């Protein structure tokens, strides 16, 4: 899920929760501190979502780094590149 999609989803969930909370507060006579607890939980969830996004970015960067390393190694072990490297090594050693 992309960052914008995730932010939009979280926004819609929060909007829906607030609307439902306002309706249920009036109907259920919710304790005054309950909304503060919900806001606190929403902040914690938002923090966890930011941490998760950072982790996903880190994993993506690491996978890209590994992919480039693998590509570089594959290019080095191609038959043409390998024979050229062996010939250069033989010339350098005087064989």
Backbone as a printed PyTorch tensor [residue, N CA C, xyz], in Angstrom:
tensor([[[  0.8450,  -1.1610,   0.0000],
         [  0.0000,   0.0000,   0.0000],
         [  0.9030,   1.2400,   0.0000]],

        [[  0.6040,   2.1520,  -0.8620],
         [  1.4150,   3.3600,  -0.9770],
         [  1.1230,   4.3030,   0.1870]],

        [[  2.0660,   5.2170,   0.4010],
         [  1.9760,   6.1320,   1.5310],
         [  0.7150,   6.9900,   1.4470]],

        [[  0.4160,   7.5230,   0.2710],
         [ -0.7730,   8.3690,   0.1220],
         [ -2.0420,   7.5810,   0.3820]],

        [[ -2.0780,   6.3410,  -0.1320],
         [ -3.2530,   5.5110,   0.0880],
         [ -3.4350,   5.2340,   1.5720]],

        [[ -2.3280,   4.9520,   2.2540],
         [ -2.3790,   4.6670,   3.6780],
         [ -2.8470,   5.8830,   4.4640]],

        [[ -2.3200,   7.0620,   4.1270],
         [ -2.7400,   8.2790,   4.8190],
         [ -4.2220,   8.5530,   4.5840]],

        [[ -4.6780,   8.3370,   3.3620],
         [ -6.0940,   8.5380,   3.0570],
         [ -6.9820,   7.5830,   3.8320]],

        [[ -6.5320,   6.3250,   3.9130],
         [ -7.2910,   5.3200,   4.6560],
         [ -7.3520,   5.6860,   6.1340]],

        [[ -6.2210,   6.0820,   6.6970],
         [ -6.1960,   6.4620,   8.1110],
         [ -7.0970,   7.6670,   8.3520]],

        [[ -7.0580,   8.6410,   7.4490],
         [ -7.9170,   9.8120,   7.5780],
         [ -9.3880,   9.4510,   7.5540]],

        [[ -9.7710,   8.5670,   6.6340],
         [-11.1700,   8.1470,   6.5600],
         [-11.5910,   7.3800,   7.8040]],

        [[-10.6890,   6.5380,   8.3140],
         [-11.0010,   5.7850,   9.5380],
         [-11.1850,   6.7400,  10.7070]],

        [[-10.2960,   7.7100,  10.8330],
         [-10.4160,   8.6710,  11.9320],
         [-11.7020,   9.4710,  11.8320]],

        [[-12.0310,   9.9090,  10.6210],
         [-13.2530,  10.6820,  10.4200],
         [-14.4750,   9.8500,  10.7920]],

        [[-14.4830,   8.6060,  10.3640],
         [-15.5970,   7.7210,  10.6750],
         [-15.6870,   7.4660,  12.1740]],

        [[-14.5200,   7.2470,  12.8080],
         [-14.5060,   6.9890,  14.2530],
         [-15.0110,   8.1990,  15.0280]],

        [[-14.6080,   9.3780,  14.6190],
         [-15.0540,  10.5870,  15.3300],
         [-16.5620,  10.7820,  15.1770]],

        [[-17.0600,  10.5420,  13.9740],
         [-18.5020,  10.6830,  13.7480],
         [-19.2620,   9.6510,  14.5800]],

        [[-18.7790,   8.4220,  14.5740],
         [-19.4250,   7.3700,  15.3620],
         [-19.2950,   7.6460,  16.8510]],

        [[-18.1390,   8.1790,  17.2730],
         [-17.9330,   8.4700,  18.6890],
         [-18.8900,   9.5500,  19.1580]],

        [[-19.0900,  10.5680,  18.3300],
         [-20.0070,  11.6470,  18.7080],
         [-21.4300,  11.1140,  18.8610]],

        [[-21.8310,  10.2280,  17.9500],
         [-23.1760,   9.6490,  18.0240],
         [-23.3060,   8.7290,  19.2250]],

        [[-22.3010,   7.9080,  19.4390],
         [-22.3770,   6.9460,  20.5380],
         [-22.2090,   7.6210,  21.8870]],

        [[-21.4660,   8.7390,  21.9420],
         [-21.3200,   9.4850,  23.1950],
         [-22.6810,   9.9800,  23.6700]],

        [[-23.4040,  10.5290,  22.7450],
         [-24.7160,  11.0570,  23.0930],
         [-25.6540,   9.9330,  23.5170]],

        [[-25.5620,   8.7940,  22.8330],
         [-26.4620,   7.6800,  23.1220],
         [-26.0300,   6.9010,  24.3570]],

        [[-24.7320,   6.6980,  24.5470],
         [-24.2620,   5.8320,  25.6200],
         [-23.8320,   6.5910,  26.8580]],

        [[-23.7140,   7.8860,  26.7830],
         [-23.2620,   8.6530,  27.9370],
         [-21.8380,   8.2670,  28.3090]],

        [[-20.9330,   8.2680,  27.3200],
         [-19.5410,   7.8550,  27.4890],
         [-18.8430,   8.7540,  28.4950]],

        [[-17.9280,   8.1760,  29.2310],
         [-17.1600,   8.9190,  30.2300],
         [-16.3650,  10.0240,  29.5440]],

        [[-16.1660,  11.1580,  30.1990],
         [-15.4750,  12.2860,  29.5700],
         [-14.0470,  11.9670,  29.1280]],

        [[-13.3400,  11.1170,  29.8210],
         [-11.9510,  10.8030,  29.4720],
         [-11.8190,   9.7940,  28.3500]],

        [[-12.9140,   9.1960,  27.9260],
         [-12.8400,   8.1470,  26.9030],
         [-12.3550,   8.6960,  25.5690]],

        [[-12.8010,   9.8890,  25.2020],
         [-12.3580,  10.4680,  23.9380],
         [-10.8710,  10.7870,  23.9770]],

        [[-10.3730,  11.2040,  25.1530],
         [ -8.9350,  11.4550,  25.2820],
         [ -8.1460,  10.1710,  25.0920]],

        [[ -8.6740,   9.0790,  25.6310],
         [ -8.0040,   7.7890,  25.4530],
         [ -7.9840,   7.3840,  23.9830]],

        [[ -9.0840,   7.6070,  23.3100],
         [ -9.1520,   7.2650,  21.8880],
         [ -8.1660,   8.1170,  21.1040]],

        [[ -8.1020,   9.4140,  21.4210],
         [ -7.1370,  10.2850,  20.7420],
         [ -5.7140,   9.8180,  21.0100]],

        [[ -5.4400,   9.4060,  22.2340],
         [ -4.1120,   8.8940,  22.5690],
         [ -3.7720,   7.6380,  21.7740]],

        [[ -4.7530,   6.7600,  21.6580],
         [ -4.5370,   5.5410,  20.8720],
         [ -4.3270,   5.8610,  19.3970]],

        [[ -5.0790,   6.8240,  18.8860],
         [ -4.9060,   7.2180,  17.4880],
         [ -3.5050,   7.7790,  17.2550]],

        [[ -3.0000,   8.5390,  18.2140],
         [ -1.6380,   9.0650,  18.0900],
         [ -0.6120,   7.9450,  18.1140]],

        [[ -0.8230,   6.9630,  18.9670],
         [  0.1070,   5.8330,  19.0360],
         [  0.0920,   5.0380,  17.7280]],

        [[ -1.1040,   4.8380,  17.1790],
         [ -1.2230,   4.1140,  15.9050],
         [ -0.5330,   4.8970,  14.7960]],

        [[ -0.7130,   6.2140,  14.7840],
         [ -0.0560,   7.0410,  13.7680],
         [  1.4610,   6.9390,  13.8970]],

        [[  1.9500,   6.9250,  15.1220],
         [  3.3970,   6.7770,  15.3400],
         [  3.8750,   5.4250,  14.8290]],

        [[  3.1410,   4.3700,  15.1400],
         [  3.5130,   3.0380,  14.6680],
         [  3.4730,   2.9510,  13.1460]],

        [[  2.5220,   3.6330,  12.5370],
         [  2.4550,   3.6420,  11.0720],
         [  3.6810,   4.3330,  10.4840]],

        [[  4.1220,   5.4310,  11.1050],
         [  5.3340,   6.1080,  10.6260],
         [  6.5520,   5.2050,  10.7730]],

        [[  6.6310,   4.4860,  11.8920],
         [  7.7420,   3.5480,  12.0720],
         [  7.7140,   2.4470,  11.0150]],

        [[  6.5260,   1.9470,  10.7340],
         [  6.3870,   0.9020,   9.7290],
         [  6.7970,   1.4080,   8.3490]],

        [[  6.4040,   2.6300,   8.0130],
         [  6.7890,   3.2110,   6.7270],
         [  8.3080,   3.3480,   6.6350]],

        [[  8.9400,   3.7770,   7.7190],
         [ 10.3990,   3.8730,   7.7390],
         [ 11.0420,   2.5180,   7.5480]],

        [[ 10.4830,   1.5060,   8.1960],
         [ 11.0060,   0.1460,   8.0490],
         [ 10.8490,  -0.3370,   6.6140]],

        [[  9.6900,  -0.0790,   6.0130],
         [  9.4670,  -0.4850,   4.6280],
         [ 10.4550,   0.2060,   3.6930]],

        [[ 10.6980,   1.4900,   3.9230],
         [ 11.6720,   2.2130,   3.1010],
         [ 13.0640,   1.6090,   3.2460]],

        [[ 13.4300,   1.2670,   4.4610],
         [ 14.7370,   0.6800,   4.7170],
         [ 14.8820,  -0.6710,   4.0140]],

        [[ 13.8490,  -1.4810,   4.1150],
         [ 13.8800,  -2.7950,   3.4550],
         [ 13.9760,  -2.6220,   1.9470]],

        [[ 13.2420,  -1.6550,   1.3980],
         [ 13.2860,  -1.4120,  -0.0420],
         [ 14.6910,  -0.9860,  -0.4790]],

        [[ 15.2930,  -0.0390,   0.2560],
         [ 16.6500,   0.4130,  -0.0950],
         [ 17.6470,  -0.7310,  -0.0310]],

        [[ 17.5240,  -1.5590,   0.9850],
         [ 18.4470,  -2.6890,   1.1320],
         [ 18.2530,  -3.7000,  -0.0010]],

        [[ 17.0170,  -3.9540,  -0.3860],
         [ 16.7710,  -4.9010,  -1.4780],
         [ 17.3020,  -4.3500,  -2.7990]],

        [[ 17.1750,  -3.0290,  -3.0030],
         [ 17.7330,  -2.4070,  -4.2100],
         [ 19.2580,  -2.5130,  -4.2130]],

        [[ 19.8740,  -2.3200,  -3.0570],
         [ 21.3310,  -2.4230,  -2.9570],
         [ 21.7840,  -3.8450,  -3.2800]],

        [[ 21.0760,  -4.8220,  -2.7420],
         [ 21.4220,  -6.2180,  -3.0180],
         [ 21.2040,  -6.5570,  -4.4900]],

        [[ 20.1470,  -6.0550,  -5.0710],
         [ 19.8740,  -6.3270,  -6.4840],
         [ 20.9850,  -5.7610,  -7.3620]],

        [[ 21.4660,  -4.5580,  -7.0340],
         [ 22.5510,  -3.9830,  -7.8410],
         [ 23.8440,  -4.7660,  -7.6530]],

        [[ 24.1020,  -5.2440,  -6.4430],
         [ 25.3000,  -6.0640,  -6.2120],
         [ 25.2290,  -7.3680,  -7.0020]],

        [[ 24.0670,  -7.9870,  -7.0120],
         [ 23.8940,  -9.2450,  -7.7450],
         [ 24.0750,  -9.0140,  -9.2410]],

        [[ 23.5150,  -7.9340,  -9.7480],
         [ 23.6580,  -7.6100, -11.1700],
         [ 25.1260,  -7.3990, -11.5170]],

        [[ 25.8420,  -6.6760, -10.6650],
         [ 27.2610,  -6.4310, -10.8890],
         [ 28.0490,  -7.7370, -10.9010]],

        [[ 27.7470,  -8.6260,  -9.9780],
         [ 28.4360,  -9.9200,  -9.9440],
         [ 28.0990, -10.7700, -11.1710]],

        [[ 26.8520, -10.7230, -11.6100],
         [ 26.4680, -11.4800, -12.7970],
         [ 27.2270, -10.9920, -14.0260]],

        [[ 27.4340,  -9.6820, -14.1160],
         [ 28.1720,  -9.1310, -15.2520],
         [ 29.6370,  -9.5680, -15.2080]],

        [[ 30.1930,  -9.6830, -14.0120],
         [ 31.5980, -10.0760, -13.8780],
         [ 31.8410, -11.5390, -14.2210]],

        [[ 30.8390, -12.3990, -14.0220],
         [ 31.0370, -13.8220, -14.2680],
         [ 30.5010, -14.2730, -15.6240]],

        [[ 30.1150, -13.3480, -16.4740],
         [ 29.7450, -13.7360, -17.8330],
         [ 30.9860, -14.2860, -18.5230]],

        [[ 30.8270, -15.2350, -19.4280],
         [ 31.9930, -15.8610, -20.0600],
         [ 32.9650, -14.8710, -20.7030]],

        [[ 32.4550, -13.8840, -21.4260],
         [ 33.3350, -12.9180, -22.0840],
         [ 34.1040, -12.0910, -21.0750]],

        [[ 33.4160, -11.6080, -20.0640],
         [ 34.0750, -10.7930, -19.0450],
         [ 35.0460, -11.6260, -18.2250]],

        [[ 34.6980, -12.8790, -17.9640],
         [ 35.5660, -13.7500, -17.1770],
         [ 36.8420, -14.0630, -17.9500]],

        [[ 36.7240, -14.3810, -19.2390],
         [ 37.9250, -14.7010, -20.0140],
         [ 38.8270, -13.4770, -20.1600]],

        [[ 38.2360, -12.2940, -20.3210],
         [ 39.0430, -11.0770, -20.4120],
         [ 39.7750, -10.8190, -19.0960]],

        [[ 39.0970, -11.0340, -17.9730],
         [ 39.7300, -10.8310, -16.6720],
         [ 40.8450, -11.8370, -16.4490]],

        [[ 40.6520, -13.0860, -16.8760],
         [ 41.6970, -14.1120, -16.7210],
         [ 42.8980, -13.7990, -17.6170]],

        [[ 42.6320, -13.3330, -18.8290],
         [ 43.7260, -12.9810, -19.7310],
         [ 44.5220, -11.8050, -19.1820]],

        [[ 43.8320, -10.8130, -18.6510],
         [ 44.5060,  -9.6550, -18.0420],
         [ 45.3430, -10.0840, -16.8460]],

        [[ 44.8120, -10.9790, -16.0430],
         [ 45.5500, -11.4720, -14.8740],
         [ 46.7960, -12.2400, -15.3230]],

        [[ 46.6580, -13.0590, -16.3690],
         [ 47.8100, -13.8110, -16.8820],
         [ 48.8810, -12.8660, -17.4130]],

        [[ 48.4790, -11.8060, -18.1130],
         [ 49.4570, -10.8210, -18.5960],
         [ 50.1590, -10.1130, -17.4310]],

        [[ 49.4050,  -9.7680, -16.4240],
         [ 49.9870,  -9.0760, -15.2690],
         [ 50.9750,  -9.9650, -14.5120]],

        [[ 50.7530, -11.2320, -14.4900],
         [ 51.6330, -12.1600, -13.7750],
         [ 52.7710, -12.6710, -14.6520]],

        [[ 52.7070, -12.3450, -15.9370],
         [ 53.7660, -12.7680, -16.8390],
         [ 53.6790, -14.2140, -17.2580]],

        [[ 52.4660, -14.7620, -17.2550],
         [ 52.2900, -16.1660, -17.6570],
         [ 52.0780, -16.3240, -19.1280]]])
